[in-house]
Amino acid sequence: MAAPSSVKVWDLWLRLFHWGLVAAFATAWFSADEWSSLHHWAGYTVAGLLAWRCLWGIVGPPSARFTSFVRSPAAAVAHLRDMLSGKEKRHLGHNPAGAAMIIALLLSLAVLACSGWLSTTDRFWGVDWVQEVHELAGDLVLVLVGLHLVGVIASSWLTRENLVRAMITGRKRAASGDDKA
């Protein structure tokens, strides 16, 4: 029997989280100065999605669990070094640099959502440092999203695998040779 040409890597719920987060953050960002109610609800959606992802990272299927892909900072740096030298190893799931980006995005989005919520409370409404943290976190998320997109494009090119399609379908080509699990 022939080996499968592709394998399921990311479950439907993980992919819905990813694209839902993209939509909610984009909605919050574009509505920030014009539609405060929409901005608030998009922010609450981001917060809810983050809470759900944290739970799914613990009890979800093996490929969604943080323990299956989060590596040390040294592993992420080594992977980036391999990418820059053109020797990137293909990973069936997230590579170490991608995993580091996921954690950075989740944390910065959590700061963004929390500071946004705080700014609506009686205690912190109109408090300058809360608004500044919120704006800085928003800027940081934008920078991280840009770096994430550059990393996805570079990794797709280096490994000859369309990672955007994989995050839509949940499938990647089957492991072969010196691919990492």
N, C-alpha and C positions, 0 to 999 in steps of 0.2 A: 504494500500500500504506500502510495506517495505521501510525502510530508505535506502538510497544509501550506498554501502559499501565503496565508495571512492568519493571524491569531488575534483574539479579542484581548485588548490590553486595558481599556478604560470602560467601566460600566456606564449605563445610560444616566444614572443619577449623578455621577461625577461630571459627565459631559454637560448635563443640564445645569449643574452648579456653575461650571466654567462659563458657559455662554450667558447664563442668567446674570452672573456677576459682571460680565462685560456690559450687558445691556443696562443693568442697574447703575453701575458706576458712570457709564456714558450719559445716562439720563440725568443723574445727579450733577455731573460736571456741566452739561449744557444748560441745565435749568437753574444753576446757582444764583445768578443775579436777576433773573426774570420771573421765575415761578416758584416762590418759596414753598408752597404746599407740595408741589411735585418734587422739588428738591428734597424736602423732608421725607416723603414717602419712599423715594428712591434710596435715601440713606438708611431708612429702616429696613428696606429690602436687602441692602448690602449687609447690614448687621445680622439679619436673620439668616442669610446665606452663609455668612462666616460661622455663625453658631452651628448651623447644620453641617458645614464642612469639618469643623472640629470634631463633632460627634462621628461623622462618617470616616474620619481619619483614624478613629479608634475601633469602631465596630463594623465598618464597611468591609467589602470583599478585600482579599489580600492586596491587590494592586492599588487600592485606594487608601490603604493604611499608611500612616506616616512612617511606621517602622519598615515599610518595604522600599522606601525611596530616599528618606532623609539621611544624608551622610555628613561627615565632618566638614568643617570649613576647608581643611587641607585637601580633602577629596575634591571639593568644588574648584579650588585653585588649580589642582593638578589637571582636572578636566579642562578648565579654561586654557591652561598651558598647552595641552594636547590639541585643542581646537585651533589655537593660534599657529601651531606648528603643522597643522593639516593632518594630524594623526589621531583625530577623535575616534574613539571606539563607539560603536553603535550600542545603545541601551534599549532593551525592549520596552521598559517603562521610562520614567523620567531619569535623565542623566544627573550626575551630582550638581552641576551648575544650575540646571533647571530646577532641581529640588531646592537649592538655596534661594533661587528667585521666588519660588512658591512661598517659602517661609517669609521672605522679605515682603512680598506683596500682602500676604495674609496679615502680618503684623502691622504694616503701615495702613492697610485698610481698616484694621481694628482701631488704631489710633484715630484715624479720620472719622469713623463712625461714632466712636465714643466722644470725641471732642465736639462733633456736630450735635450729638444728643445733649451733651452738657450745656452747650450754648443756648438750648431751648428751656433749660430749667430755671426756676426762680433764683436759685443761688448763683448761677454762673451766666445768666443772660446779661449781655453787654460787657462782660469782663474781657478786657483786651487780650490777656495771655491765652485764654481759651480760643478766641477767634484766630489769634496768630498761630497757635498749634494746629488748628483746623486747616488754615490756609497752607501752612508749611507741609502738613501731611498730604494735602491734595496735590501740591507741587511734587512732593516725593513720589506719590503714586504715579503721576504722569511720567516722571523720569524712569521709574521702574518698568512701567508698561512699555515705554520706548525701548529700553534695554531688553526686555522680554521679547519684543517683536524682532529685534536685531538678532538675539540668540536663537529664536525659532527659525528665522531665515537662514542664518549661518549653519546651524545644526542640520537643517533640512538639506542644504546644499552639500555639506561635507559628508553626510551619511546617505545621501541620495534617497531620502524618504520625506514625503510630504507630511510634516507634522500637523499642519492645520487640518488636512483631510483626516488624519488619524484622530484628532480631537473631535471631529464631527462624526466619524463612523465608529470610533472606538477600536479600530483594528489597525494593526501594523503588520508588515511582512514578518514571516516567521523568523526566529533566530537561526543564525547559521555562522559557521566559522568562529571568529573570536568575539562575536556579539556578547554583551553583558546582559544578564537577566534583569 
